[in-house]
Amino acid sequence: MKKFFAAVIFFSSLFLTNAFAQIKVLSPAEGVWANKQMLCIDNSDGAEYYYSLNGEDPVSSGFAYDNPVLIDLTGPVQIRIKKSGKKNQEIKINYTVEPDNAYDADYSQFIDSFYDTGIINYTAGSEIYIPYNLYYTMGLPPDSFIEGQPVSIAENTVISMNIPCVVMDKNNGKKWRFIIRTFPQNQGVFTQNDVPFEITDWSTISFLDDNYIYRIDDEYWELPKESKTLDRSVPHRIQWQSIAYEQGNPIETFELPAKPKIRKDVLENGSITYTIDGDQSYQMSILSPDGEYQEFFTEIGADTFYGNSIKGKFTIGIFSNSVYQGDMSVDYEINKKPPRVPEIAVKNPEVFYSRQSIAGLIVGQDDAELYVSVSEPFVIEQTDETYSPHSEVLLSVPQKDFVLVNGSNYRFNLEPMTQGACYYKVMAYSKKDSVTSAVTEYSVIIDKYNYYYDESYTGEDSDGTRDRPYNNFTQCLSSINNGRFALLMINGEMHIPSGKNDLLSNCTFVNVNGAEIIFEENASIVVKGSTLTIQDFTLLYEHGRSSSSTKMANLIKLENAVLDMDNCQIGAVFGKNAYLFDLSNSTLNVTNSIISVSAEEYVSFTNGLKSRVTVGKSIVNASGKTCVGISLYEGDVKITESSFKVTGSIGRIAELFGVKGTVTQNTFKAELPVVKNAEPIYQDKKTKISQSNNESYGF
């Protein structure tokens, strides 16, 4: 492929103007920029332009504009530009420069390439590498930012352009604006063919040298004094020889082919290539800076960077065997500027965990097609893990195909699941003239059931999500009670405040990282009509010495409820009187746990009415003047593979009234000063307990 130089200068078809001034300004643009700005005006119309930087009249107190110039100012800047003519036209541009050379950034070398000059000189066929951690947009607003990438234009491009470019660091919002000035490559074929005639406007032939006689096709030889007009739809033969007749005078011939056509091919990458559809003797040329046709080519091209669009015309000189034939104008329109990236608007776009359903609006460019993909809900099974939009398991979630929606806006709703957490991803892009924007996306985990608790969180926006966990139990309990089921992931200490704390919904406490549940003085949890599951926790109540109340205290009270405890350690020191667990028409299941409870006067591990108590593979110690392991009136009991110990003046392992059940493979111990015919388990006549393989000490 041959290369060439061209003097054609193209300015972007998007210009900074107002309703009254047709002044075409490529740079600067309004905004806040991190580098000094170039002043670049399209002055290809030959008009005179003037500018001022001090607010004064540009014509009387400013500078004449000739070529792009760096405006060496920082802070707020106002440029006044006037175009001279019968009616002066004026425009004002306000912008601000807050210098930042990105010295510490890993893309600093790229910023440095234009920071001091405001311009990058570029040769067609080479490559500009825009770092991937920057986003860029070309041309004038509306902006359409694209992720940084290598950009180039075809090496056969003849168009010279001044292209505005903005790069942005999305992490800090910094923007740099500069000009990319493009040049064709300078490598063509130089040939000359000296003939004694001249062709203008394709059809007019003038004879320049009176020392020759001429013949066109089969006409008679003559010495034409005036130009002749040819039919260029057909080929011709032009001959000449010296007017001084001599034997063997040579006759020279030039074959003039029919007028060709310019073939325009749009390539797959959007660039355009022009070739001659005609006689192979034809070649093309472009005017050089001094206004001459010099280099000849078999093809020339037009192209621009991905992210920009261009539109215009240029003139090609056509030569046959290096003899000028005439000009042909070609037009070009190349759109590689993607439409604006759609915006996804939701109430709190920065929130990755949400408690509520999400209503969103996708807004695309008005004159572009909008394509949308909304995933199916993906169930989050490992709720104790930390997720982010970049978590591997979420990145692998299948995405639905993009669908063309009606119009440039699209509303969507993301709903929570009936139980548990779910993940959604919404993606969208715009498309115009076969050019697509970057894909924008929004993702969220909607979780009405999994709550997070961390008292070290100091934010005021606690909502129980992983990013904004609850930091006080009262607020947490209020939210849990609004649903039917909840998992509460607890990190660190969770303090239960004084008084009754009613739990009305099914809930599971999950230990995230060595968590402890600490009850304040006179604090208790009252579970009503629901199930509470506590796994792998230490529960502490240690206010016996400071309490003087004679009321019966309890740690957890069940009313028509269920308490499941597994692998827990409980240490409770009460004041005068206490039940660790107080049951009414409820169920208590304790497994693999170690429990110690004490009170000054009376203490019981469990006190129940019409309830079911199951204890397995656990250790229970109760101490007080009067101490009982399990006190149950009507209900069921099952105690297996456990150890019970009572320490005090009077004590029993269990007191059962109207109860049925089994007690097997347990160890019962007592440390009592006086034991008179005491049994570890007292049962009335209505009680039916099956006991086997139990061992008793101290009774």
Secondary structure, 3 states (H helix, E strand, C coil): CCCCCCCCEEECCCCECCCCCCCCEEECCCCEECCCEEEEECCCCCCCEEEECCCCCHHHHCEEECCCEEECCCEEEEEEEEECCCCCEEEEEEEEECCCCCCCCCCHHHHHHHHCCCEEEEECCCCEECCCCCEEEECCCCCCCEECCEECCCCCECCEEEEEEEEEECCCCEEEEEEEEEECCCCCEECCCCCCEEEECCCEEEECCCCEEEEECCCCCECCCCCEECCCCCCEEEEEEECCCCCCCCCEEEEECCCCEEEEEECCCCCEEEEEECCCCEEEECECCCCCECEEECEEEECCCCCCEEEEEEEEEEEECCEEEEEEEEEEEEECCCCCCCEEECCCCCCCEECCCEEEEEECCCCCEEEEEECCCEEECCCCCCCCCCCHHHHCCCCCCCEECCCCEEEEEECCCCCCEEEEEEEEEEEECCEECCCEEEEEEEECCEEEEECCCCCCCCCCCCCCCECCHHHHHHHHCCCCEEEEEEEEEEEECCEEEEECCEEEEEEEEEEEEEECCCEEEEEECCEEEEECCEEEEECCCCCCCCCEEEEEEEECCEEEEECCEEEEECCCEEEEEEEECCEEEEECCEEEEECCCEEEEEEEEEEEEEEECCEEEEEEEEEEEEEEEEEEEEEECCEEEEEEEEEEEEEEEEEEEEEECCEEEEECCCCCCCCCEEECCCCEEEEECCEEECC
